[in-house]
Amino acid sequence: MASGTDALHLALIAEGIGAGDEVITTAFTFIATAEAIKYVGAIPVFVDIDPKTFNISPEAIEKAITPKTKAVCRCICSVNRRTWRPLSGCATGMI
């Protein structure tokens, strides 16, 4: 792959994400995340971060899930991975 954007794009395709699907992510990331989601025709749904860890908030994810939610794109933005909390069971796909 030529870039991280390509990697995100291909991951979304591999998960079968397409037009009208919702992908939960955070705005606290590089723009390529939302671009890749839009490029496959899906809708980025932005949720808040945990102000203590700067990671995507599991509680915000759970509140944002709808019948159209197909994946969660959990981004790493110079954060401490030790502060990640489990997200299992939140959505069908984890990208």
N, CA, C and O atoms as CSV, one atom per row, in Angstrom:
chain,resi,resn,atom,element,x,y,z
A,1,MET,N,N,0.816,-1.164,0.000
A,1,MET,CA,C,0.000,0.000,0.000
A,1,MET,C,C,0.875,1.248,0.000
A,1,MET,O,O,1.986,1.259,0.531
A,2,ALA,N,N,0.346,2.274,-0.601
A,2,ALA,CA,C,1.097,3.508,-0.725
A,2,ALA,C,C,0.975,4.412,0.498
A,2,ALA,O,O,1.830,5.267,0.727
A,3,SER,N,N,-0.099,4.223,1.293
A,3,SER,CA,C,-0.312,5.137,2.416
A,3,SER,C,C,-1.262,4.530,3.439
A,3,SER,O,O,-1.882,3.493,3.202
A,4,GLY,N,N,-1.358,5.192,4.565
A,4,GLY,CA,C,-2.325,4.803,5.582
A,4,GLY,C,C,-3.751,4.979,5.093
A,4,GLY,O,O,-4.649,4.234,5.484
A,5,THR,N,N,-3.952,5.968,4.236
A,5,THR,CA,C,-5.275,6.181,3.649
A,5,THR,C,C,-5.684,4.971,2.831
A,5,THR,O,O,-6.821,4.508,2.922
A,6,ASP,N,N,-4.749,4.453,2.024
A,6,ASP,CA,C,-5.023,3.232,1.253
A,6,ASP,C,C,-5.364,2.073,2.181
A,6,ASP,O,O,-6.279,1.299,1.898
A,7,ALA,N,N,-4.640,1.949,3.277
A,7,ALA,CA,C,-4.881,0.862,4.228
A,7,ALA,C,C,-6.284,0.957,4.827
A,7,ALA,O,O,-6.989,-0.046,4.936
A,8,LEU,N,N,-6.682,2.164,5.211
A,8,LEU,CA,C,-8.031,2.350,5.744
A,8,LEU,C,C,-9.089,2.037,4.691
A,8,LEU,O,O,-10.084,1.371,4.978
A,9,HIS,N,N,-8.870,2.515,3.486
A,9,HIS,CA,C,-9.803,2.277,2.382
A,9,HIS,C,C,-9.987,0.781,2.137
A,9,HIS,O,O,-11.114,0.296,2.038
A,10,LEU,N,N,-8.881,0.061,2.042
A,10,LEU,CA,C,-8.956,-1.377,1.790
A,10,LEU,C,C,-9.570,-2.135,2.959
A,10,LEU,O,O,-10.275,-3.122,2.748
A,11,ALA,N,N,-9.314,-1.692,4.187
A,11,ALA,CA,C,-9.920,-2.337,5.354
A,11,ALA,C,C,-11.442,-2.178,5.321
A,11,ALA,O,O,-12.173,-3.115,5.642
A,12,LEU,N,N,-11.908,-1.014,4.939
A,12,LEU,CA,C,-13.353,-0.793,4.833
A,12,LEU,C,C,-13.965,-1.664,3.748
A,12,LEU,O,O,-15.038,-2.238,3.938
A,13,ILE,N,N,-13.290,-1.763,2.621
A,13,ILE,CA,C,-13.776,-2.630,1.542
A,13,ILE,C,C,-13.800,-4.085,2.004
A,13,ILE,O,O,-14.765,-4.805,1.750
A,14,ALA,N,N,-12.741,-4.512,2.680
A,14,ALA,CA,C,-12.663,-5.893,3.158
A,14,ALA,C,C,-13.786,-6.221,4.139
A,14,ALA,O,O,-14.242,-7.363,4.203
A,15,GLU,N,N,-14.228,-5.231,4.896
A,15,GLU,CA,C,-15.331,-5.434,5.850
A,15,GLU,C,C,-16.699,-5.316,5.186
A,15,GLU,O,O,-17.728,-5.504,5.835
A,16,GLY,N,N,-16.708,-5.005,3.892
A,16,GLY,CA,C,-17.971,-4.886,3.171
A,16,GLY,C,C,-18.724,-3.595,3.457
A,16,GLY,O,O,-19.939,-3.527,3.275
A,17,ILE,N,N,-18.011,-2.583,3.902
A,17,ILE,CA,C,-18.635,-1.296,4.210
A,17,ILE,C,C,-18.908,-0.561,2.901
A,17,ILE,O,O,-18.044,-0.501,2.026
A,18,GLY,N,N,-20.111,-0.004,2.770
A,18,GLY,CA,C,-20.455,0.675,1.532
A,18,GLY,C,C,-21.490,1.762,1.730
A,18,GLY,O,O,-21.678,2.272,2.834
A,19,ALA,N,N,-22.158,2.107,0.644
A,19,ALA,CA,C,-23.110,3.216,0.623
A,19,ALA,C,C,-24.169,3.081,1.711
A,19,ALA,O,O,-24.815,2.044,1.856
A,20,GLY,N,N,-24.325,4.167,2.473
A,20,GLY,CA,C,-25.354,4.214,3.493
A,20,GLY,C,C,-24.982,3.616,4.836
A,20,GLY,O,O,-25.681,3.835,5.825
A,21,ASP,N,N,-23.895,2.866,4.888
A,21,ASP,CA,C,-23.446,2.301,6.161
A,21,ASP,C,C,-22.851,3.401,7.024
A,21,ASP,O,O,-22.316,4.384,6.513
A,22,GLU,N,N,-22.947,3.228,8.336
A,22,GLU,CA,C,-22.334,4.173,9.255
A,22,GLU,C,C,-21.085,3.557,9.862
A,22,GLU,O,O,-21.069,2.379,10.219
A,23,VAL,N,N,-20.044,4.363,9.975
A,23,VAL,CA,C,-18.802,3.949,10.624
A,23,VAL,C,C,-18.516,4.960,11.731
A,23,VAL,O,O,-18.346,6.153,11.478
A,24,ILE,N,N,-18.468,4.461,12.950
A,24,ILE,CA,C,-18.196,5.328,14.089
A,24,ILE,C,C,-16.698,5.545,14.207
A,24,ILE,O,O,-15.909,4.604,14.128
A,25,THR,N,N,-16.322,6.803,14.398
A,25,THR,CA,C,-14.921,7.162,14.571
A,25,THR,C,C,-14.853,8.442,15.390
A,25,THR,O,O,-15.876,8.942,15.858
A,26,THR,N,N,-13.680,8.955,15.559
A,26,THR,CA,C,-13.493,10.203,16.283
A,26,THR,C,C,-12.955,11.280,15.344
A,26,THR,O,O,-12.249,10.983,14.381
A,27,ALA,N,N,-13.289,12.503,15.631
A,27,ALA,CA,C,-12.731,13.611,14.849
A,27,ALA,C,C,-11.311,13.930,15.304
A,27,ALA,O,O,-10.608,14.704,14.654
A,28,PHE,N,N,-10.888,13.340,16.414
A,28,PHE,CA,C,-9.553,13.560,16.957
A,28,PHE,C,C,-8.572,12.616,16.273
A,28,PHE,O,O,-7.965,11.754,16.909
A,29,THR,N,N,-8.434,12.799,14.965
A,29,THR,CA,C,-7.577,11.963,14.134
A,29,THR,C,C,-7.248,12.720,12.854
A,29,THR,O,O,-7.733,13.830,12.636
A,30,PHE,N,N,-6.430,12.116,12.021
A,30,PHE,CA,C,-6.091,12.706,10.731
A,30,PHE,C,C,-7.303,12.617,9.801
A,30,PHE,O,O,-8.100,11.686,9.916
A,31,ILE,N,N,-7.444,13.556,8.902
A,31,ILE,CA,C,-8.606,13.631,8.010
A,31,ILE,C,C,-8.765,12.392,7.122
A,31,ILE,O,O,-9.865,12.120,6.639
A,32,ALA,N,N,-7.700,11.651,6.905
A,32,ALA,CA,C,-7.767,10.470,6.043
A,32,ALA,C,C,-8.772,9.443,6.549
A,32,ALA,O,O,-9.328,8.682,5.756
A,33,THR,N,N,-9.013,9.410,7.854
A,33,THR,CA,C,-9.984,8.458,8.394
A,33,THR,C,C,-11.363,8.740,7.821
A,33,THR,O,O,-12.010,7.838,7.288
A,34,ALA,N,N,-11.816,9.976,7.925
A,34,ALA,CA,C,-13.130,10.342,7.391
A,34,ALA,C,C,-13.155,10.241,5.862
A,34,ALA,O,O,-14.166,9.845,5.282
A,35,GLU,N,N,-12.050,10.597,5.216
A,35,GLU,CA,C,-11.985,10.508,3.753
A,35,GLU,C,C,-12.177,9.070,3.273
A,35,GLU,O,O,-12.911,8.821,2.316
A,36,ALA,N,N,-11.519,8.132,3.938
A,36,ALA,CA,C,-11.645,6.725,3.536
A,36,ALA,C,C,-13.080,6.241,3.726
A,36,ALA,O,O,-13.608,5.509,2.889
A,37,ILE,N,N,-13.704,6.648,4.817
A,37,ILE,CA,C,-15.098,6.263,5.070
A,37,ILE,C,C,-16.003,6.827,3.980
A,37,ILE,O,O,-16.842,6.108,3.438
A,38,LYS,N,N,-15.839,8.104,3.656
A,38,LYS,CA,C,-16.651,8.734,2.617
A,38,LYS,C,C,-16.366,8.135,1.232
A,38,LYS,O,O,-17.271,8.014,0.406
A,39,TYR,N,N,-15.113,7.766,0.988
A,39,TYR,CA,C,-14.721,7.242,-0.320
A,39,TYR,C,C,-15.462,5.958,-0.669
A,39,TYR,O,O,-15.730,5.707,-1.844
A,40,VAL,N,N,-15.800,5.137,0.330
A,40,VAL,CA,C,-16.553,3.910,0.050
A,40,VAL,C,C,-18.062,4.150,0.091
A,40,VAL,O,O,-18.849,3.216,-0.060
A,41,GLY,N,N,-18.462,5.410,0.297
A,41,GLY,CA,C,-19.883,5.756,0.294
A,41,GLY,C,C,-20.544,5.674,1.658
A,41,GLY,O,O,-21.753,5.870,1.774
A,42,ALA,N,N,-19.763,5.388,2.690
A,42,ALA,CA,C,-20.318,5.277,4.039
A,42,ALA,C,C,-20.376,6.653,4.709
A,42,ALA,O,O,-19.874,7.644,4.180
A,43,ILE,N,N,-20.994,6.682,5.870
A,43,ILE,CA,C,-21.184,7.926,6.606
A,43,ILE,C,C,-20.348,7.883,7.879
A,43,ILE,O,O,-20.550,7.008,8.720
A,44,PRO,N,N,-19.406,8.823,8.032
A,44,PRO,CA,C,-18.660,8.866,9.286
A,44,PRO,C,C,-19.535,9.447,10.400
A,44,PRO,O,O,-20.168,10.488,10.227
A,45,VAL,N,N,-19.557,8.770,11.524
A,45,VAL,CA,C,-20.298,9.240,12.693
A,45,VAL,C,C,-19.245,9.557,13.752
A,45,VAL,O,O,-18.590,8.660,14.281
A,46,PHE,N,N,-19.095,10.831,14.048
A,46,PHE,CA,C,-18.055,11.254,14.971
A,46,PHE,C,C,-18.554,11.211,16.414
A,46,PHE,O,O,-19.635,11.704,16.733
A,47,VAL,N,N,-17.742,10.611,17.266
A,47,VAL,CA,C,-18.057,10.567,18.692
A,47,VAL,C,C,-16.907,11.175,19.481
A,47,VAL,O,O,-15.800,11.357,18.973
A,48,ASP,N,N,-17.199,11.478,20.724
A,48,ASP,CA,C,-16.239,12.158,21.580
A,48,ASP,C,C,-15.130,11.236,22.056
A,48,ASP,O,O,-15.215,10.011,21.965
A,49,ILE,N,N,-14.095,11.869,22.563
A,49,ILE,CA,C,-12.989,11.137,23.174
A,49,ILE,C,C,-13.118,11.217,24.690
A,49,ILE,O,O,-13.862,12.039,25.225
A,50,ASP,N,N,-12.388,10.360,25.355
A,50,ASP,CA,C,-12.271,10.422,26.805
A,50,ASP,C,C,-11.225,11.500,27.100
A,50,ASP,O,O,-10.084,11.371,26.656
A,51,PRO,N,N,-11.577,12.553,27.831
A,51,PRO,CA,C,-10.628,13.650,28.049
A,51,PRO,C,C,-9.404,13.264,28.882
A,51,PRO,O,O,-8.410,13.991,28.897
A,52,LYS,N,N,-9.471,12.143,29.563
A,52,LYS,CA,C,-8.318,11.706,30.360
A,52,LYS,C,C,-7.308,10.923,29.534
A,52,LYS,O,O,-6.108,10.969,29.806
A,53,THR,N,N,-7.796,10.199,28.518
A,53,THR,CA,C,-6.912,9.324,27.745
A,53,THR,C,C,-6.722,9.785,26.308
A,53,THR,O,O,-5.771,9.371,25.645
A,54,PHE,N,N,-7.620,10.641,25.818
A,54,PHE,CA,C,-7.650,11.088,24.427
A,54,PHE,C,C,-7.993,9.966,23.452
A,54,PHE,O,O,-7.853,10.137,22.241
A,55,ASN,N,N,-8.438,8.829,23.959
A,55,ASN,CA,C,-8.916,7.724,23.127
A,55,ASN,C,C,-10.414,7.885,22.892
A,55,ASN,O,O,-11.093,8.596,23.633
A,56,ILE,N,N,-10.919,7.226,21.868
A,56,ILE,CA,C,-12.347,7.242,21.591
A,56,ILE,C,C,-13.079,6.683,22.811
A,56,ILE,O,O,-12.644,5.700,23.412
A,57,SER,N,N,-14.177,7.310,23.163
A,57,SER,CA,C,-14.918,6.935,24.362
A,57,SER,C,C,-15.856,5.764,24.100
A,57,SER,O,O,-16.736,5.863,23.245
A,58,PRO,N,N,-15.685,4.646,24.826
A,58,PRO,CA,C,-16.594,3.507,24.642
A,58,PRO,C,C,-18.057,3.878,24.924
A,58,PRO,O,O,-18.965,3.378,24.260
A,59,GLU,N,N,-18.277,4.745,25.900
A,59,GLU,CA,C,-19.650,5.165,26.204
A,59,GLU,C,C,-20.250,5.959,25.034
A,59,GLU,O,O,-21.424,5.792,24.703
A,60,ALA,N,N,-19.450,6.807,24.423
A,60,ALA,CA,C,-19.928,7.579,23.272
A,60,ALA,C,C,-20.219,6.662,22.087
A,60,ALA,O,O,-21.168,6.887,21.336
A,61,ILE,N,N,-19.399,5.630,21.928
A,61,ILE,CA,C,-19.644,4.661,20.848
A,61,ILE,C,C,-20.986,3.980,21.047
A,61,ILE,O,O,-21.797,3.906,20.123
A,62,GLU,N,N,-21.217,3.487,22.241
A,62,GLU,CA,C,-22.462,2.766,22.523
A,62,GLU,C,C,-23.687,3.640,22.277
A,62,GLU,O,O,-24.707,3.147,21.795
A,63,LYS,N,N,-23.604,4.924,22.600
A,63,LYS,CA,C,-24.722,5.846,22.379
A,63,LYS,C,C,-24.944,6.119,20.895
A,63,LYS,O,O,-26.064,6.425,20.487
A,64,ALA,N,N,-23.895,6.014,20.084
A,64,ALA,CA,C,-23.980,6.356,18.656
A,64,ALA,C,C,-24.405,5.189,17.775
A,64,ALA,O,O,-24.703,5.390,16.598
A,65,ILE,N,N,-24.440,3.991,18.311
A,65,ILE,CA,C,-24.772,2.815,17.495
A,65,ILE,C,C,-26.239,2.856,17.068
A,65,ILE,O,O,-27.143,3.065,17.877
A,66,THR,N,N,-26.438,2.646,15.765
A,66,THR,CA,C,-27.785,2.563,15.178
A,66,THR,C,C,-27.848,1.283,14.343
A,66,THR,O,O,-26.836,0.597,14.195
A,67,PRO,N,N,-29.011,0.954,13.800
A,67,PRO,CA,C,-29.086,-0.215,12.915
A,67,PRO,C,C,-28.185,-0.104,11.671
A,67,PRO,O,O,-27.851,-1.118,11.059
A,68,LYS,N,N,-27.795,1.116,11.302
A,68,LYS,CA,C,-26.934,1.308,10.133
A,68,LYS,C,C,-25.445,1.211,10.454
A,68,LYS,O,O,-24.615,1.217,9.545
A,69,THR,N,N,-25.100,1.121,11.744
A,69,THR,CA,C,-23.693,1.055,12.138
A,69,THR,C,C,-23.103,-0.286,11.722
A,69,THR,O,O,-23.620,-1.347,12.070
A,70,LYS,N,N,-22.010,-0.214,10.971
A,70,LYS,CA,C,-21.359,-1.429,10.488
A,70,LYS,C,C,-19.966,-1.616,11.056
A,70,LYS,O,O,-19.441,-2.730,11.037
A,71,ALA,N,N,-19.348,-0.545,11.567
A,71,ALA,CA,C,-17.977,-0.673,12.065
A,71,ALA,C,C,-17.626,0.492,12.973
A,71,ALA,O,O,-18.293,1.526,12.999
A,72,VAL,N,N,-16.553,0.278,13.714
A,72,VAL,CA,C,-15.943,1.323,14.525
A,72,VAL,C,C,-14.499,1.441,14.062
A,72,VAL,O,O,-13.770,0.450,14.035
A,73,CYS,N,N,-14.087,2.638,13.701
A,73,CYS,CA,C,-12.704,2.876,13.321
A,73,CYS,C,C,-12.033,3.558,14.504
A,73,CYS,O,O,-12.190,4.760,14.718
A,74,ARG,N,N,-11.295,2.783,15.256
A,74,ARG,CA,C,-10.652,3.238,16.481
A,74,ARG,C,C,-9.245,3.704,16.137
A,74,ARG,O,O,-8.373,2.900,15.808
A,75,CYS,N,N,-9.042,4.995,16.216
A,75,CYS,CA,C,-7.801,5.598,15.731
A,75,CYS,C,C,-6.769,5.767,16.836
A,75,CYS,O,O,-7.105,5.953,18.006
A,76,ILE,N,N,-5.517,5.699,16.437
A,76,ILE,CA,C,-4.409,5.944,17.356
A,76,ILE,C,C,-3.849,7.318,17.027
A,76,ILE,O,O,-3.356,7.542,15.922
A,77,CYS,N,N,-3.920,8.227,17.967
A,77,CYS,CA,C,-3.407,9.585,17.771
A,77,CYS,C,C,-2.422,9.917,18.869
A,77,CYS,O,O,-2.718,10.729,19.746
A,78,SER,N,N,-1.270,9.308,18.833
A,78,SER,CA,C,-0.237,9.583,19.827
A,78,SER,C,C,-0.754,9.430,21.244
A,78,SER,O,O,-0.536,10.288,22.099
A,79,VAL,N,N,-1.440,8.325,21.476
A,79,VAL,CA,C,-1.986,8.072,22.810
A,79,VAL,C,C,-1.336,6.838,23.417
A,79,VAL,O,O,-0.675,6.059,22.731
A,80,ASN,N,N,-1.533,6.684,24.677
A,80,ASN,CA,C,-0.994,5.554,25.406
A,80,ASN,C,C,-1.942,4.363,25.269
A,80,ASN,O,O,-3.074,4.413,25.750
A,81,ARG,N,N,-1.495,3.315,24.629
A,81,ARG,CA,C,-2.356,2.148,24.428
A,81,ARG,C,C,-2.755,1.474,25.732
A,81,ARG,O,O,-3.765,0.772,25.781
A,82,ARG,N,N,-1.991,1.674,26.767
A,82,ARG,CA,C,-2.325,1.056,28.052
A,82,ARG,C,C,-3.621,1.618,28.624
A,82,ARG,O,O,-4.209,1.015,29.522
A,83,THR,N,N,-4.071,2.755,28.123
A,83,THR,CA,C,-5.295,3.363,28.631
A,83,THR,C,C,-6.529,2.932,27.850
A,83,THR,O,O,-7.640,3.348,28.181
A,84,TRP,N,N,-6.357,2.107,26.819
A,84,TRP,CA,C,-7.510,1.643,26.044
A,84,TRP,C,C,-8.383,0.758,26.906
A,84,TRP,O,O,-7.900,-0.071,27.677
A,85,ARG,N,N,-9.675,0.953,26.757
A,85,ARG,CA,C,-10.632,0.087,27.432
A,85,ARG,C,C,-11.274,-0.804,26.383
A,85,ARG,O,O,-11.338,-0.436,25.210
A,86,PRO,N,N,-11.746,-1.962,26.789
A,86,PRO,CA,C,-12.340,-2.887,25.817
A,86,PRO,C,C,-13.532,-2.272,25.091
A,86,PRO,O,O,-14.331,-1.542,25.678
A,87,LEU,N,N,-13.630,-2.585,23.804
A,87,LEU,CA,C,-14.756,-2.143,22.999
A,87,LEU,C,C,-15.527,-3.323,22.441
A,87,LEU,O,O,-16.429,-3.136,21.625
A,88,SER,N,N,-15.198,-4.520,22.857
A,88,SER,CA,C,-15.835,-5.701,22.278
A,88,SER,C,C,-17.350,-5.659,22.465
A,88,SER,O,O,-17.860,-5.250,23.508
A,89,GLY,N,N,-18.037,-6.090,21.435
A,89,GLY,CA,C,-19.488,-6.130,21.472
A,89,GLY,C,C,-20.160,-4.823,21.082
A,89,GLY,O,O,-21.388,-4.749,21.050
A,90,CYS,N,N,-19.381,-3.794,20.788
A,90,CYS,CA,C,-19.975,-2.495,20.444
A,90,CYS,C,C,-20.564,-2.488,19.051
A,90,CYS,O,O,-21.649,-1.944,18.845
A,91,ALA,N,N,-19.881,-3.074,18.098
A,91,ALA,CA,C,-20.355,-3.031,16.711
A,91,ALA,C,C,-19.875,-4.291,15.998
A,91,ALA,O,O,-19.098,-5.071,16.549
A,92,THR,N,N,-20.338,-4.477,14.788
A,92,THR,CA,C,-19.998,-5.689,14.066
A,92,THR,C,C,-18.558,-5.750,13.629
A,92,THR,O,O,-17.966,-6.829,13.640
A,93,GLY,N,N,-17.972,-4.639,13.245
A,93,GLY,CA,C,-16.595,-4.644,12.754
A,93,GLY,C,C,-15.729,-3.662,13.512
A,93,GLY,O,O,-16.195,-2.601,13.927
A,94,MET,N,N,-14.492,-4.008,13.688
A,94,MET,CA,C,-13.518,-3.117,14.320
A,94,MET,C,C,-12.410,-2.886,13.330
A,94,MET,O,O,-11.704,-3.823,12.958
A,95,ILE,N,N,-12.243,-1.655,12.896
A,95,ILE,CA,C,-11.196,-1.341,11.923
A,95,ILE,C,C,-10.130,-0.538,12.629
A,95,ILE,O,O,-9.137,-0.153,12.012
